[in-house]
């Protein structure tokens, strides 16, 4: 892709609905936080730590991918560190003209120094609010439960998210290893969100097949599916997703790296778009995947021949799928559609 085309993509207004806080910490920030907290790292400086935090194109498996979270997981246990990471995430996505971002974090993973679930979530919210003030990126937090955590621990996260829904927490999620941990196991944990009408998005169809997607929809009431790459493996599940207009939060670079799809030639995003599914495009992890929204859309143009008009529709799909109230969503929609029109892109 030529530099001028990449720059045009960078300028387009965008959303990112699926990005993890701990997978998006800058190497320089990890180094500074580790030094301040007295944590010894295996290499010196940001460049030295980068290979320990990013998979590049050589990722062999999901296990390899997840290993890149290890060192960051040591430093995100204070309110200041969490707030800083969220603020800097907003700064990073603003460089690619992302106007709205939903940031995921699993609160139970950040309590090593005594923070409560609420304190973890609100620290991230504060960072995003600072980011909005500084960079114009509207941000919300998605509280992630973990499949391999006890139901009681996940219910604690869901109850906190319900309490904080008017303070910057937009939804709840279920992440972690799909194999051996079907969504149905966590139905009780998600009950408070279902009763309160708090939006639910579930990681599914990434490391497991279409049955994981179906369970997320039928057992947990998911309004969106995180990744959903393998939805096509069952025709009935594919039809259910299509019938309910369930947005898929696809993350192309990450999906190839984790082997959710065996390669670009088998990646089903073009197929899903042509079948009328509500596809959105996202980054998953800025640092671990060494990606950004400009790169994600550029690859779709290079690998699948997506036109700028089609990219514009994917961007608007992201707006429509956002977990915002209708007033905020309408304002975001008007802003993004207007800007796209300025580039000759008419999306509806």
Secondary structure, 3 states (H helix, E strand, C coil): CCHHHHHHHHHCCEEEEEEECCCCCCHHHHHHHHHHHCCCCCCCHHHHHHHHHCCCCCCCCHHHHHHCCCCHHHCCCCHHHHHHHHHHHHHHHHCCCEEEEEEEECHHHHCCCCCCHHHHHHHHHHHHHHHHHHHCCEEEEEEEEECCCCHHHHHHHHHHHHHCCCCCEEEEEEECCCCCCCHHHHHHHHHHHHHHCCEEEEEECCCCCHHHHHHHHHCCCCCEEEECHHHHHCHHHHHHHHHHCCEEEECHHHHHHCCCCCCHHHCCHHHHHHCCCCEEECCECCCCCCCCHHHHHHHHHHHHCCCHHHHHHHHHHHHHHCCCCHHHHHHHHHHHHHHHHHCCCCCC
